[in-house]
């Protein structure tokens, strides 16, 4: 565990918040529940003992503990940012004709579409994410990939790369995702070459990040799309409410309702073992721990976020005392 600054010019300050995450890291590092994802062969090779917590505030303060520099593939957390790029490319009205915003109550890889509209239910499940990625503009496969990588650079503050071994592993075993793509092609939800769309989807999922990166990305969303480290606008602020709304209702798959009830902030998980959570106007939170529960969410990550929400009063509908003895709900005085 470290409270020393080693991420550019950012200062990591000893503070009560650092004490909280240090305590949570110590409390849960010996927890052995959960299983590392193995349906993608490369993911099964990860060390299950890796564990880190990182928090970045909207004014650039950093608090982190554990293996926060350990790289891993972003996996389904990438869906959040691809959705934002599709919104920028086409606008919310058009994107809504291809991808809905309703939670499903089903597993993230379920092969289902809305019976009436024939759209995938939301952009946080695999079917919706594939449709979303197929909307990203570009003159060819290379240009579209470069636009995705450039998007991640704006959110994180440095260049990123695709793990070729993970991409190849996902590509060679992704038959279920191909079935979803063919189903959507049949109903006109995808109109681009299926293999090209799937390749871009597998590549975005195989982008390498660490826990600190995820926290910066979450803080960027919390900061109305402005990266708090670089000051660069990563996504048009008009789409932040769209992104956070879908994260809140759909980001934790068929655990989304219980997450909203217990934790109460927008979040997205991935089978890499990462969880990224956003406290609007305040901070971004990231936890990395590979062992997953039966829903595909990090076991340690869920527990850490539940306790952070309780201890810090982060739930969006939590009544907290603000200035002059008044009370507020979330960030609003009432």
N, C-alpha and C positions, 0 to 999 in steps of 0.2 A: 504494500500500500504506500502511496506517495502523495504528498501535498506540494510537490515541487513543480514549478512551471517548466514544461518542455514542449509546448505546442505553440511555435512561433513566438509572438510577443505577448500572448495572453498570460495573465497572472492567475495562478491557482492559489487562493487565499485560505489560510486556516480560518475556519468559521464554524458556527453551529451546524450549518448545512453539511459541511464536510464530515463533522462528527456523526451526523445522522446516517450518511451513506456508508461511512466506515463501520458503524455498528451493524447496519443491515448486511453488509458484505460479510462481516465476521459471523453473524447469526446464521446465514444461509449457505456459506461456502461448503459446509459439510453435508448439506442436503443431497441425497443420492436418488431422489425420485426422478422418474422420467426416462425416456429413451431417445438417443440421438437419431435424427432422421436417417433412414437407410434406403428409401425408395429411389433416391439418386445416389448411385454407388460412391461418388466422390465425397458426399456429405457424411457418409458413415465413418470416414477416416478421422473425423475431428476429435480432439481431446475433450471428453465430457466434463473435465474439471475446470475448464476455462470459465472465468466469471468476472464480469466488470460492470460498474455503474458509472455513468457520466452525466453530468448536468451542465448545461450552458445557458446562461441568462441572456435576456434580450439586450443587455448592455455589455455583453462579452465576458462576463466572469465565468470561470470554469472550476468545477468541483468534480473530482473523479477518483476512482479507487479500483484496484485489481488490474486485470489484463486489458486495459483500455486501448492499448496500441496493437493488440492482436488483430490481424486482418481476417476477414471472413466474407463470404459472398452475401450480398444484400437480400437476395431471394425476394419474397413477396412484399417486403417493405418498399421495393422499387415501384410497386403499383401506384402508390400515392403520387409519386413524382411524374410518372408517365401520364397519369390522369390529368395532372396540372398542365403538362405540355400539350395534350390533346385539346384541353379547354382553350389554351392560348391559340392553337392552330385553327380551331373551328368554332369556338363559342359554345356556351352551355346549351343553347336550344338544339343545335345540330347534334352534339354529343349525346344528348338525351334521346335522340331518335335511334341511337345504336346501343346505348348502355343505360340501364335504369339506375335507380338509387335506393332500391328496397332491400332490406336485410332478408336473408333466405332461411335462416335456421338450419341450413345444411352445411356439410363439410365443404372446405374451400375448393376441392377438386370434383365436386358433384357435376355430372353431365346433365344439367337442367337449364331450361330457358323459361321465361314467363309465357304461360300458355296463350295469353291474349295478344301481347305485343311481339312475341318471339325474340325479344331482347334478352341478353343475359341480365340477371337481376341487379348487379352492381359492379363497379370496377375493382372491388377488392377481392372477389373470388376469381378463380383462374379463367373461367369463360369470359367474364367481363374485362379482365385485364388483357387478354389476348385481343379482344375487340378494340379496346382502348389503344393498345400499342399499334394496331393496324391503321389507326387514324393519324399517326405521327407523319408529318409531311417530309418529303425529300425526293430528290430526282432519281434516287436509286438506293440500294441497300446500304452502301457505304455512307452516303450522305445522311440517311436516317440514323444510322448508328452513331455517326459523329455528332449529330444534333442531340442524341440522348446522352452521350458522354459529356458534351459541353453543358447540358442542363445540370448533370450531377456536379460538374466543376463549380458552377455558380452557387449551388446549395452548400457545397463542402468547403470551397475555397482553395482547392488544389486539383490537379488532374487525377483521373481515375483510370483503371484498366479492367478489362474483362479477364477472368480466370479461364483460360482456354480448356483446361482439363475438366472443370465443372460444366462449362458450356457444352463441351463434347459429350459428357456424361448425360446431361439433361436432354440433349438433342437425340441421342441414341436410344433413350428409354422413355421419351415423352409421348408415348402412343395415346394415352388418355387425353392429353392436351390436343393432339391431332384430331381425335374424335370430336372434341368440342368445336374445333375450328371448322371441320367439315359440316357439323350440324348448323353452325352459324352461317356458313357459306350457303347452305341450302335455303335459309330464310332471309338472305340478303343483308345480314349484319356485318359480314366481311366481304369486301369486293376486291381485295388485293390477293396476289399470289399467296397461297396458304403457307408454303414452306418459308417464304421470305418473311411473312409476318411472324411465324413461329420462331424463326432464327433470331429476329430482333427481340422477341419476348424472352427467349432463353438467354440471350446476351445481356439484357438489362438485369435479369435475375442473377447473373454471374459476375456483376460488377463488384469489385473488392472494396470494402470499407472497414473501419474499426469502430469501436463503441464511441469514441470521441467524435468521429465523423457523423455518426447517427444523431448525436446530441446537437451538433451544430446544425444539421438539417432540420431537426425538430425546432430548434430555436429560431431558425429562419422562418418557418411557418408561424411560430408564435409572434414573430416580429413583422407581421404583415408582408412576408415575402422578401424581406431585406436580410441578407446574411450579416449577423452581428459582428462577425470577425472582419470581413472585407468591406462591408458597407454596400455591396453590390446587390441590385435587385435580381433575385433568382427566378421569381414568377410574378406575373401581374397581380397586384393586390386585390383586384376585383374578384379573383377566383379563390382567394383564401377561404371564404365562407363555404364554398362548394367542397373544397378539399377536406376541410375540418369536419363538415357535417357528415360526409360519407365515412370518414375515419371513425367518427363517434358511433355511428349506427351499424357499421359493417366491418370495421377494421380488425376485429378480433374473432372473425368467423362466427361459428355457432356458440361462442362464449360472449358475443357482443352485448347481449342484454344484461348478463350478470356483471360484465365489466363496467357498463354504464351505471349500473346500480351501486357497485361497490367502490369503483375507482373514480368514475365520473369525469374523465377527460378524453379527448380524441387520441386514438392510438392505432398503431399497426404492428402486427407481429409477422415473423417469417420463420420458415422451417430451419433457417440457419441458427436459430436460437436467440435472435434479436427481438427486442420490443422497443419501439420508438413512440413516445408520448409527448403531447403538446399541451402546455398550460398557456392559453392565449394571453399575450401582452406581458408574460412573465419569464417563461423558461422552456427549454426543451430537455427531455429526459430520455436516456437510452440505457438499456440493460442488455448484456450479452451473456447467455449461458445456454449451451447447446441442448441439454436434455429437455424433451418436449412432453407435454401431457397428451391425452388422447385426442384433443382438439387441434394439436399442432402448435400450441403456444408454449413458450419457455416456462418451465415450472418455477425456477428461481425468479425469473423476470416478473411473472404475475404476482408472486408474493411480495417482492420488493416494491412494485408499484402500488399494491394495495396498502402497504404500510406507509409509503411516502404520502399517499393521498390522505390517509387518516392522521398522520402526525403533522403534516403541513397544512391541512385543510384545503386540499387542492380541488375537491369535487366541485364541478361547475355550479351546483346548486347548494353548496355548503354556505350556511350563514356564518360570516366571520365578522369580528369587531374591526371597524376601520377607525378613522380619525374622529376625535371629538365625541367618543363614546357611542357613535352610531354603528349600525350593523349593515353589512353588505352581503349580497348573494353573488358568488364568484367575484368579478371585478366591479360590480355595480353597487352603488350605495342605495339603500332602501329605507 
